């Protein structure tokens, strides 16, 4: 399964950003995003690459949907995919 995961940009250095995913911070590459990204923006991450900037009007609904997915039972495949992408579990760090 391939699922992008939303995260908040903490800092940007060229084509690399530190992105926060529910308290887990990871380096993400910005080479694929076709618009400027800065601290406070949200991006959709897949395997270490931001694949698009999430429009500000979509952030709340996007995060709510992912929170619901993370509230699923531990054996739920979508939850497992998100946790695998972020590298954390929903005891949420």
Backbone atoms as SQL, in Angstrom:
CREATE TABLE atoms (id INTEGER PRIMARY KEY, chain TEXT, resi INTEGER, resn TEXT, atom TEXT, x REAL, y REAL, z REAL);
INSERT INTO atoms VALUES
  (1, 'A', 1, 'UNK', 'N', 0.841, -1.167, 0.000),
  (2, 'A', 1, 'UNK', 'CA', 0.000, 0.000, 0.000),
  (3, 'A', 1, 'UNK', 'C', 0.894, 1.242, 0.000),
  (4, 'A', 2, 'UNK', 'N', 0.486, 2.256, -0.710),
  (5, 'A', 2, 'UNK', 'CA', 1.250, 3.497, -0.750),
  (6, 'A', 2, 'UNK', 'C', 0.360, 4.621, -0.255),
  (7, 'A', 3, 'UNK', 'N', 0.797, 5.255, 0.807),
  (8, 'A', 3, 'UNK', 'CA', 0.006, 6.313, 1.392),
  (9, 'A', 3, 'UNK', 'C', 0.918, 7.455, 1.787),
  (10, 'A', 4, 'UNK', 'N', 0.591, 8.656, 1.341),
  (11, 'A', 4, 'UNK', 'CA', 1.333, 9.823, 1.787),
  (12, 'A', 4, 'UNK', 'C', 0.844, 10.226, 3.163),
  (13, 'A', 5, 'UNK', 'N', 1.697, 10.886, 3.927),
  (14, 'A', 5, 'UNK', 'CA', 1.359, 11.286, 5.286),
  (15, 'A', 5, 'UNK', 'C', 1.594, 12.789, 5.437),
  (16, 'A', 6, 'UNK', 'N', 0.610, 13.519, 5.989),
  (17, 'A', 6, 'UNK', 'CA', 0.781, 14.959, 6.157),
  (18, 'A', 6, 'UNK', 'C', 1.679, 15.288, 7.344),
  (19, 'A', 7, 'UNK', 'N', 2.442, 16.349, 7.195),
  (20, 'A', 7, 'UNK', 'CA', 3.281, 16.819, 8.284),
  (21, 'A', 7, 'UNK', 'C', 3.489, 18.315, 8.176),
  (22, 'A', 8, 'UNK', 'N', 3.836, 18.931, 9.318),
  (23, 'A', 8, 'UNK', 'CA', 4.057, 20.378, 9.378),
  (24, 'A', 8, 'UNK', 'C', 5.544, 20.670, 9.236),
  (25, 'A', 9, 'UNK', 'N', 5.878, 21.554, 8.333),
  (26, 'A', 9, 'UNK', 'CA', 7.267, 21.939, 8.098),
  (27, 'A', 9, 'UNK', 'C', 7.757, 22.769, 9.288),
  (28, 'A', 10, 'UNK', 'N', 8.883, 22.330, 9.862),
  (29, 'A', 10, 'UNK', 'CA', 9.487, 23.034, 10.988),
  (30, 'A', 10, 'UNK', 'C', 10.559, 23.995, 10.489),
  (31, 'A', 11, 'UNK', 'N', 11.402, 23.519, 9.572),
  (32, 'A', 11, 'UNK', 'CA', 12.461, 24.362, 9.011),
  (33, 'A', 11, 'UNK', 'C', 12.808, 23.875, 7.614),
  (34, 'A', 12, 'UNK', 'N', 13.381, 24.787, 6.826),
  (35, 'A', 12, 'UNK', 'CA', 13.768, 24.475, 5.449),
  (36, 'A', 12, 'UNK', 'C', 15.201, 24.901, 5.235),
  (37, 'A', 13, 'UNK', 'N', 15.961, 24.039, 4.569),
  (38, 'A', 13, 'UNK', 'CA', 17.334, 24.346, 4.192),
  (39, 'A', 13, 'UNK', 'C', 17.520, 23.868, 2.755),
  (40, 'A', 14, 'UNK', 'N', 17.339, 24.768, 1.806),
  (41, 'A', 14, 'UNK', 'CA', 17.438, 24.393, 0.401),
  (42, 'A', 14, 'UNK', 'C', 16.306, 23.464, 0.012),
  (43, 'A', 15, 'UNK', 'N', 16.669, 22.259, -0.462),
  (44, 'A', 15, 'UNK', 'CA', 15.667, 21.276, -0.868),
  (45, 'A', 15, 'UNK', 'C', 15.430, 20.221, 0.195),
  (46, 'A', 16, 'UNK', 'N', 15.719, 20.553, 1.436),
  (47, 'A', 16, 'UNK', 'CA', 15.504, 19.643, 2.549),
  (48, 'A', 16, 'UNK', 'C', 14.728, 20.381, 3.640),
  (49, 'A', 17, 'UNK', 'N', 13.859, 19.649, 4.311),
  (50, 'A', 17, 'UNK', 'CA', 13.074, 20.252, 5.390),
  (51, 'A', 17, 'UNK', 'C', 12.990, 19.295, 6.565),
  (52, 'A', 18, 'UNK', 'N', 12.878, 19.862, 7.745),
  (53, 'A', 18, 'UNK', 'CA', 12.523, 19.081, 8.924),
  (54, 'A', 18, 'UNK', 'C', 11.011, 19.198, 9.026),
  (55, 'A', 19, 'UNK', 'N', 10.340, 18.043, 9.066),
  (56, 'A', 19, 'UNK', 'CA', 8.880, 18.009, 9.088),
  (57, 'A', 19, 'UNK', 'C', 8.420, 17.244, 10.323),
  (58, 'A', 20, 'UNK', 'N', 7.413, 17.774, 10.996),
  (59, 'A', 20, 'UNK', 'CA', 6.866, 17.163, 12.208),
  (60, 'A', 20, 'UNK', 'C', 5.621, 16.356, 11.858),
  (61, 'A', 21, 'UNK', 'N', 5.645, 15.072, 12.234),
  (62, 'A', 21, 'UNK', 'CA', 4.519, 14.163, 12.046),
  (63, 'A', 21, 'UNK', 'C', 4.050, 13.708, 13.429),
  (64, 'A', 22, 'UNK', 'N', 3.061, 14.348, 13.975),
  (65, 'A', 22, 'UNK', 'CA', 2.517, 13.968, 15.286),
  (66, 'A', 22, 'UNK', 'C', 3.608, 13.835, 16.337),
  (67, 'A', 23, 'UNK', 'N', 4.543, 14.784, 16.340),
  (68, 'A', 23, 'UNK', 'CA', 5.611, 14.782, 17.337),
  (69, 'A', 23, 'UNK', 'C', 6.889, 14.102, 16.915),
  (70, 'A', 24, 'UNK', 'N', 6.879, 13.410, 15.795),
  (71, 'A', 24, 'UNK', 'CA', 8.088, 12.771, 15.261),
  (72, 'A', 24, 'UNK', 'C', 8.632, 13.673, 14.158),
  (73, 'A', 25, 'UNK', 'N', 9.879, 14.124, 14.309),
  (74, 'A', 25, 'UNK', 'CA', 10.467, 14.992, 13.294),
  (75, 'A', 25, 'UNK', 'C', 11.411, 14.194, 12.408),
  (76, 'A', 26, 'UNK', 'N', 11.255, 14.402, 11.094),
  (77, 'A', 26, 'UNK', 'CA', 12.071, 13.687, 10.113),
  (78, 'A', 26, 'UNK', 'C', 12.522, 14.646, 9.019),
  (79, 'A', 27, 'UNK', 'N', 13.647, 14.311, 8.405),
  (80, 'A', 27, 'UNK', 'CA', 14.120, 15.039, 7.224),
  (81, 'A', 27, 'UNK', 'C', 13.292, 14.595, 6.027),
  (82, 'A', 28, 'UNK', 'N', 12.846, 15.546, 5.234),
  (83, 'A', 28, 'UNK', 'CA', 12.060, 15.279, 4.040),
  (84, 'A', 28, 'UNK', 'C', 12.650, 16.098, 2.901),
  (85, 'A', 29, 'UNK', 'N', 12.757, 15.495, 1.737),
  (86, 'A', 29, 'UNK', 'CA', 13.274, 16.198, 0.561),
  (87, 'A', 29, 'UNK', 'C', 12.142, 16.918, -0.161),
  (88, 'A', 30, 'UNK', 'N', 12.456, 18.092, -0.687),
  (89, 'A', 30, 'UNK', 'CA', 11.444, 18.951, -1.304),
  (90, 'A', 30, 'UNK', 'C', 11.551, 19.026, -2.826),
  (91, 'A', 31, 'UNK', 'N', 12.362, 18.199, -3.434),
  (92, 'A', 31, 'UNK', 'CA', 12.606, 18.275, -4.878),
  (93, 'A', 31, 'UNK', 'C', 11.340, 18.142, -5.729),
  (94, 'A', 32, 'UNK', 'N', 10.324, 17.448, -5.241),
  (95, 'A', 32, 'UNK', 'CA', 9.137, 17.174, -6.053),
  (96, 'A', 32, 'UNK', 'C', 8.028, 18.208, -5.899),
  (97, 'A', 33, 'UNK', 'N', 8.124, 19.075, -4.894),
  (98, 'A', 33, 'UNK', 'CA', 7.080, 20.067, -4.649),
  (99, 'A', 33, 'UNK', 'C', 7.236, 21.204, -5.649),
  (100, 'A', 34, 'UNK', 'N', 6.127, 21.572, -6.299),
  (101, 'A', 34, 'UNK', 'CA', 6.220, 22.567, -7.375),
  (102, 'A', 34, 'UNK', 'C', 5.891, 23.988, -6.923),
  (103, 'A', 35, 'UNK', 'N', 5.923, 24.229, -5.611),
  (104, 'A', 35, 'UNK', 'CA', 5.725, 25.588, -5.107),
  (105, 'A', 35, 'UNK', 'C', 6.560, 25.766, -3.845),
  (106, 'A', 36, 'UNK', 'N', 6.863, 27.008, -3.486),
  (107, 'A', 36, 'UNK', 'CA', 7.691, 27.239, -2.296),
  (108, 'A', 36, 'UNK', 'C', 7.039, 26.683, -1.029),
  (109, 'A', 37, 'UNK', 'N', 7.896, 26.165, -0.139),
  (110, 'A', 37, 'UNK', 'CA', 7.456, 25.603, 1.133),
  (111, 'A', 37, 'UNK', 'C', 8.258, 26.276, 2.231),
  (112, 'A', 38, 'UNK', 'N', 7.573, 26.664, 3.298),
  (113, 'A', 38, 'UNK', 'CA', 8.261, 27.301, 4.416),
  (114, 'A', 38, 'UNK', 'C', 7.756, 26.777, 5.745),
  (115, 'A', 39, 'UNK', 'N', 8.415, 27.176, 6.828),
  (116, 'A', 39, 'UNK', 'CA', 7.980, 26.751, 8.163),
  (117, 'A', 39, 'UNK', 'C', 6.506, 27.074, 8.388),
  (118, 'A', 40, 'UNK', 'N', 5.788, 26.107, 8.946),
  (119, 'A', 40, 'UNK', 'CA', 4.359, 26.270, 9.201),
  (120, 'A', 40, 'UNK', 'C', 3.481, 25.690, 8.110),
  (121, 'A', 41, 'UNK', 'N', 4.046, 25.507, 6.917),
  (122, 'A', 41, 'UNK', 'CA', 3.284, 24.875, 5.842),
  (123, 'A', 41, 'UNK', 'C', 3.131, 23.384, 6.133),
  (124, 'A', 42, 'UNK', 'N', 2.146, 22.773, 5.511),
  (125, 'A', 42, 'UNK', 'CA', 1.950, 21.327, 5.601),
  (126, 'A', 42, 'UNK', 'C', 2.225, 20.716, 4.241),
  (127, 'A', 43, 'UNK', 'N', 2.914, 19.575, 4.264),
  (128, 'A', 43, 'UNK', 'CA', 3.221, 18.848, 3.039),
  (129, 'A', 43, 'UNK', 'C', 2.737, 17.412, 3.172),
  (130, 'A', 44, 'UNK', 'N', 2.533, 16.782, 2.038),
  (131, 'A', 44, 'UNK', 'CA', 2.205, 15.366, 2.002),
  (132, 'A', 44, 'UNK', 'C', 3.492, 14.627, 1.691),
  (133, 'A', 45, 'UNK', 'N', 3.920, 13.764, 2.605),
  (134, 'A', 45, 'UNK', 'CA', 5.192, 13.059, 2.506),
  (135, 'A', 45, 'UNK', 'C', 4.972, 11.610, 2.081),
  (136, 'A', 46, 'UNK', 'N', 5.831, 11.129, 1.211),
  (137, 'A', 46, 'UNK', 'CA', 5.839, 9.710, 0.852),
  (138, 'A', 46, 'UNK', 'C', 7.286, 9.271, 0.712),
  (139, 'A', 47, 'UNK', 'N', 7.676, 8.295, 1.485),
  (140, 'A', 47, 'UNK', 'CA', 9.027, 7.715, 1.522),
  (141, 'A', 47, 'UNK', 'C', 10.136, 8.765, 1.518),
  (142, 'A', 48, 'UNK', 'N', 9.964, 9.794, 2.346),
  (143, 'A', 48, 'UNK', 'CA', 11.017, 10.788, 2.507),
  (144, 'A', 48, 'UNK', 'C', 10.977, 11.951, 1.538),
  (145, 'A', 49, 'UNK', 'N', 9.968, 11.994, 0.677),
  (146, 'A', 49, 'UNK', 'CA', 9.821, 13.090, -0.280),
  (147, 'A', 49, 'UNK', 'C', 8.484, 13.788, -0.065),
  (148, 'A', 50, 'UNK', 'N', 8.508, 15.107, 0.020),
  (149, 'A', 50, 'UNK', 'CA', 7.261, 15.864, 0.004),
  (150, 'A', 50, 'UNK', 'C', 6.758, 15.814, -1.429),
  (151, 'A', 51, 'UNK', 'N', 5.544, 15.327, -1.615),
  (152, 'A', 51, 'UNK', 'CA', 5.032, 15.206, -2.976),
  (153, 'A', 51, 'UNK', 'C', 4.107, 16.358, -3.356),
  (154, 'A', 52, 'UNK', 'N', 3.625, 17.093, -2.344),
  (155, 'A', 52, 'UNK', 'CA', 2.865, 18.313, -2.624),
  (156, 'A', 52, 'UNK', 'C', 2.659, 19.086, -1.337),
  (157, 'A', 53, 'UNK', 'N', 2.440, 20.366, -1.505),
  (158, 'A', 53, 'UNK', 'CA', 2.072, 21.238, -0.383),
  (159, 'A', 53, 'UNK', 'C', 0.557, 21.113, -0.208),
  (160, 'A', 54, 'UNK', 'N', 0.119, 20.978, 1.043),
  (161, 'A', 54, 'UNK', 'CA', -1.315, 20.872, 1.308),
  (162, 'A', 54, 'UNK', 'C', -1.880, 22.290, 1.415),
  (163, 'A', 55, 'UNK', 'N', -2.900, 22.607, 0.625),
  (164, 'A', 55, 'UNK', 'CA', -3.499, 23.941, 0.701),
  (165, 'A', 55, 'UNK', 'C', -4.014, 24.223, 2.117),
  (166, 'A', 56, 'UNK', 'N', -3.851, 25.455, 2.573),
  (167, 'A', 56, 'UNK', 'CA', -4.215, 25.804, 3.949),
  (168, 'A', 56, 'UNK', 'C', -5.674, 25.477, 4.262),
  (169, 'A', 57, 'UNK', 'N', -6.559, 25.621, 3.286),
  (170, 'A', 57, 'UNK', 'CA', -7.970, 25.338, 3.536),
  (171, 'A', 57, 'UNK', 'C', -8.261, 23.838, 3.686),
  (172, 'A', 58, 'UNK', 'N', -7.312, 22.986, 3.354),
  (173, 'A', 58, 'UNK', 'CA', -7.499, 21.531, 3.443),
  (174, 'A', 58, 'UNK', 'C', -6.808, 20.900, 4.649),
  (175, 'A', 59, 'UNK', 'N', -6.016, 21.666, 5.375),
  (176, 'A', 59, 'UNK', 'CA', -5.191, 21.089, 6.447),
  (177, 'A', 59, 'UNK', 'C', -6.035, 20.460, 7.549),
  (178, 'A', 60, 'UNK', 'N', -7.008, 21.178, 8.083),
  (179, 'A', 60, 'UNK', 'CA', -7.796, 20.660, 9.209),
  (180, 'A', 60, 'UNK', 'C', -8.499, 19.357, 8.852),
  (181, 'A', 61, 'UNK', 'N', -9.134, 19.311, 7.692),
  (182, 'A', 61, 'UNK', 'CA', -9.845, 18.097, 7.284),
  (183, 'A', 61, 'UNK', 'C', -8.871, 16.948, 7.029),
  (184, 'A', 62, 'UNK', 'N', -7.719, 17.259, 6.444),
  (185, 'A', 62, 'UNK', 'CA', -6.716, 16.225, 6.174),
  (186, 'A', 62, 'UNK', 'C', -6.197, 15.626, 7.472),
  (187, 'A', 63, 'UNK', 'N', -5.843, 16.479, 8.435),
  (188, 'A', 63, 'UNK', 'CA', -5.333, 15.978, 9.712),
  (189, 'A', 63, 'UNK', 'C', -6.399, 15.197, 10.468),
  (190, 'A', 64, 'UNK', 'N', -7.648, 15.639, 10.406),
  (191, 'A', 64, 'UNK', 'CA', -8.736, 14.920, 11.071),
  (192, 'A', 64, 'UNK', 'C', -8.905, 13.526, 10.480),
  (193, 'A', 65, 'UNK', 'N', -8.803, 13.423, 9.162),
  (194, 'A', 65, 'UNK', 'CA', -8.924, 12.113, 8.522),
  (195, 'A', 65, 'UNK', 'C', -7.789, 11.187, 8.961),
  (196, 'A', 66, 'UNK', 'N', -6.571, 11.695, 9.011),
  (197, 'A', 66, 'UNK', 'CA', -5.438, 10.868, 9.424),
  (198, 'A', 66, 'UNK', 'C', -5.526, 10.502, 10.901),
  (199, 'A', 67, 'UNK', 'N', -6.040, 11.404, 11.733),
  (200, 'A', 67, 'UNK', 'CA', -6.250, 11.065, 13.147),
  (201, 'A', 67, 'UNK', 'C', -7.226, 9.901, 13.271),
  (202, 'A', 68, 'UNK', 'N', -8.277, 9.902, 12.456),
  (203, 'A', 68, 'UNK', 'CA', -9.227, 8.780, 12.471),
  (204, 'A', 68, 'UNK', 'C', -8.532, 7.480, 12.057),
  (205, 'A', 69, 'UNK', 'N', -7.697, 7.552, 11.030),
  (206, 'A', 69, 'UNK', 'CA', -6.973, 6.354, 10.587),
  (207, 'A', 69, 'UNK', 'C', -6.042, 5.845, 11.679),
  (208, 'A', 70, 'UNK', 'N', -5.402, 6.765, 12.398),
  (209, 'A', 70, 'UNK', 'CA', -4.496, 6.364, 13.467),
  (210, 'A', 70, 'UNK', 'C', -5.231, 5.853, 14.699),
  (211, 'A', 71, 'UNK', 'N', -6.526, 6.149, 14.813),
  (212, 'A', 71, 'UNK', 'CA', -7.332, 5.644, 15.923),
  (213, 'A', 71, 'UNK', 'C', -7.870, 4.234, 15.648),
  (214, 'A', 72, 'UNK', 'N', -7.637, 3.725, 14.449),
  (215, 'A', 72, 'UNK', 'CA', -8.117, 2.382, 14.097),
  (216, 'A', 72, 'UNK', 'C', -7.386, 1.325, 14.924),
  (217, 'A', 73, 'UNK', 'N', -7.883, 0.118, 14.856),
  (218, 'A', 73, 'UNK', 'CA', -7.252, -0.995, 15.571),
  (219, 'A', 73, 'UNK', 'C', -5.828, -1.198, 15.055),
  (220, 'A', 74, 'UNK', 'N', -4.923, -1.665, 15.917),
  (221, 'A', 74, 'UNK', 'CA', -3.520, -1.837, 15.523),
  (222, 'A', 74, 'UNK', 'C', -3.327, -2.724, 14.282),
  (223, 'A', 75, 'UNK', 'N', -4.237, -3.648, 14.038),
  (224, 'A', 75, 'UNK', 'CA', -4.089, -4.533, 12.875),
  (225, 'A', 75, 'UNK', 'C', -4.604, -3.914, 11.571),
  (226, 'A', 76, 'UNK', 'N', -5.186, -2.725, 11.650),
  (227, 'A', 76, 'UNK', 'CA', -5.679, -2.046, 10.457),
  (228, 'A', 76, 'UNK', 'C', -4.511, -1.708, 9.531),
  (229, 'A', 77, 'UNK', 'N', -4.608, -2.106, 8.269),
  (230, 'A', 77, 'UNK', 'CA', -3.496, -1.929, 7.322),
  (231, 'A', 77, 'UNK', 'C', -3.192, -0.463, 7.019),
  (232, 'A', 78, 'UNK', 'N', -4.204, 0.378, 6.963),
  (233, 'A', 78, 'UNK', 'CA', -3.927, 1.795, 6.694),
  (234, 'A', 78, 'UNK', 'C', -3.207, 2.419, 7.878),
  (235, 'A', 79, 'UNK', 'N', -3.620, 2.079, 9.095),
  (236, 'A', 79, 'UNK', 'CA', -2.917, 2.574, 10.284),
  (237, 'A', 79, 'UNK', 'C', -1.470, 2.118, 10.254),
  (238, 'A', 80, 'UNK', 'N', -1.250, 0.858, 9.937),
  (239, 'A', 80, 'UNK', 'CA', 0.108, 0.322, 9.887),
  (240, 'A', 80, 'UNK', 'C', 0.947, 1.040, 8.835),
  (241, 'A', 81, 'UNK', 'N', 0.336, 1.374, 7.710),
  (242, 'A', 81, 'UNK', 'CA', 1.062, 2.072, 6.649),
  (243, 'A', 81, 'UNK', 'C', 1.482, 3.470, 7.109),
  (244, 'A', 82, 'UNK', 'N', 0.579, 4.173, 7.774),
  (245, 'A', 82, 'UNK', 'CA', 0.906, 5.515, 8.276),
  (246, 'A', 82, 'UNK', 'C', 2.013, 5.422, 9.314),
  (247, 'A', 83, 'UNK', 'N', 1.868, 4.500, 10.249),
  (248, 'A', 83, 'UNK', 'CA', 2.888, 4.340, 11.284),
  (249, 'A', 83, 'UNK', 'C', 4.233, 3.963, 10.682),
  (250, 'A', 84, 'UNK', 'N', 4.220, 3.135, 9.652),
  (251, 'A', 84, 'UNK', 'CA', 5.459, 2.770, 8.978),
  (252, 'A', 84, 'UNK', 'C', 6.108, 3.948, 8.293),
  (253, 'A', 85, 'UNK', 'N', 5.297, 4.788, 7.688),
  (254, 'A', 85, 'UNK', 'CA', 5.815, 5.975, 6.999),
  (255, 'A', 85, 'UNK', 'C', 6.406, 6.978, 7.991),
  (256, 'A', 86, 'UNK', 'N', 5.736, 7.151, 9.116),
  (257, 'A', 86, 'UNK', 'CA', 6.171, 8.129, 10.112),
  (258, 'A', 86, 'UNK', 'C', 7.257, 7.538, 10.999),
  (259, 'A', 87, 'UNK', 'N', 7.212, 6.247, 11.232),
  (260, 'A', 87, 'UNK', 'CA', 8.197, 5.617, 12.102),
  (261, 'A', 87, 'UNK', 'C', 7.820, 5.735, 13.561),
  (262, 'A', 88, 'UNK', 'N', 6.527, 5.756, 13.837),
  (263, 'A', 88, 'UNK', 'CA', 6.074, 5.862, 15.217),
  (264, 'A', 88, 'UNK', 'C', 4.702, 5.189, 15.331),
  (265, 'A', 89, 'UNK', 'N', 4.277, 4.975, 16.543),
  (266, 'A', 89, 'UNK', 'CA', 2.959, 4.404, 16.747),
  (267, 'A', 89, 'UNK', 'C', 2.055, 5.430, 17.377),
  (268, 'A', 90, 'UNK', 'N', 0.789, 5.128, 17.396),
  (269, 'A', 90, 'UNK', 'CA', -0.175, 6.095, 17.903),
  (270, 'A', 90, 'UNK', 'C', -0.221, 6.127, 19.419),
  (271, 'A', 91, 'UNK', 'N', 0.697, 5.710, 20.179),
  (272, 'A', 91, 'UNK', 'CA', 0.739, 6.147, 21.537),
  (273, 'A', 91, 'UNK', 'C', 1.144, 7.587, 21.440),
  (274, 'A', 92, 'UNK', 'N', 1.086, 8.144, 20.334),
  (275, 'A', 92, 'UNK', 'CA', 1.626, 9.359, 19.745),
  (276, 'A', 92, 'UNK', 'C', 2.699, 9.960, 20.616),
  (277, 'A', 93, 'UNK', 'N', 3.889, 9.917, 20.078),
  (278, 'A', 93, 'UNK', 'CA', 5.030, 10.518, 20.786),
  (279, 'A', 93, 'UNK', 'C', 4.815, 11.997, 21.020);
